[in-house]
Amino acid sequence: MKIQINGEPREFSHDSLRLSELVEQLALAPQRIAVEVNRQIVRRADWEQTEVSDGDKVEIVHFVGGGEDHSEVAAGKPPETFSLVQHQVYSRSRIHNGEISIHVYSSSRTN
């Protein structure tokens, strides 16, 4: 079976795979990804029943977090100084020849 994963062609010895099996074969952490098959987002609860077949296009997005420690503020303690921080993170992964590369783009702005 030939499929595309994040735009890269991949070949598997199976005629089809369950999405959960594909994620496992790619050694991805399921709790940190979202998966789309043929432009349809697949809920994690449906991965076990979702078949990936020859010609399918799979997109995998990794969730990445970051930011500042605001635990004192969350606990109700006023900060000595306060600044609003806007933080955006975008992550894109590619799988090519069995190698996974992750590109993370991040920007911050303090007001």
Secondary structure, DSSP 8 states (H G I E B T S, - for coil): -EEEETTEEEE-SSSEEEHHHHHHHTT--GGGEEEEETTEEE-GGGTTT-EEETT-EEEEEE--------HHHHTT---SS---EEEEEEEEEEEETTEEEEEEEEEEEE-
